[in-house]
Amino acid sequence: MYFVTTKREGYVLFCVSPSERAAVGLTDKQVVHFLVRDATGGWSVRREWPASDFSHTDFLAAWHRAEEPADPLRLLDALPAALRQ
């Protein structure tokens, strides 16, 4: 699976999944946001963590050779156990 990098205000890096149902954003404060589309088509932050605990690059790389899951929240399975809570 690949992510497409795009621009989004408030993020130094913002990447969307192929279906555009999920996204990963990196803030200027080095916080990673995992976002999903809400009912209105906007983005909703569903999880956040310090990039020092698990970088956005590590998150994206974890899905490199996998298929995009039907449920975008399954992408969180790539997080270390301590960050899944």
N, C-alpha and C positions, 0 to 999 in steps of 0.2 A: 504494500500500500504506500502511496505517496501523499504528501501534503503540499499544498500550493501556497506559497508565500504571497501575501498581499498587504496592503496598507490599511490600518485602522487607527483612528485617533485614540490616543492613550496608551498605545503599545509601540515598543521599539521593534518588535517582531510579531507578526500575526499570520498564522498558517491555518488553512481550512482543509478538511478531509475531502476526498474525491466527491462524496455525495453532498458536501457542504452542510451536513447536519451537525458537525462538530468542529471545533477550532481550538487551537492552543495559542495563547498570547503571552508575551513577556513584557512586563512593565519596566519602566525606567528604574524602579526600585528593586529590580531583580526578583520579582514575584511572578510565578507561572500561574496563569489562569487557564482552566479547562472550561470551555463554553459549549453550549448546545443551543440549537435554534428553539425559540419558544413558539407558542401558538400564533403569535403575530408575525413570525418570520424574523424577529430580532434575536440578538444574542443574549443569553443568560449565563452568568458565571455559576458553574455547578461545583467546582472545587478549585482551591488555590493552595499553593505551597511555595516555600522559598526555593529559588533556583539552586541554592547551595545544597539543598537536601536531595534534589533530583532535577537535573537541568531539563530545559525544554528540548535540548538536543538529544539527551538520553531517552526522553519520552517518545520523540519522533522516530528515533532509530529503533526502538523496541518494536515498532509496527512495520519496519521496512520490508520484511519478507512475509507478512501476514495479509490476509484479506480483511477488508473493512467489515466490521460486524454490523448486523442489521440494527442493533440497538447501540446508539452512539455512546451510552454510558459504559458499555463493555470495554471501551478504550481505556478506561481507568484501571482495568486489570493489569496494565503494564506498570502501574505504580508499585513501589516497594510496599510491603504489608503495613508498615507504620504510617504511610500516607493515605492509605485506603479508607481510614476511619472517618 
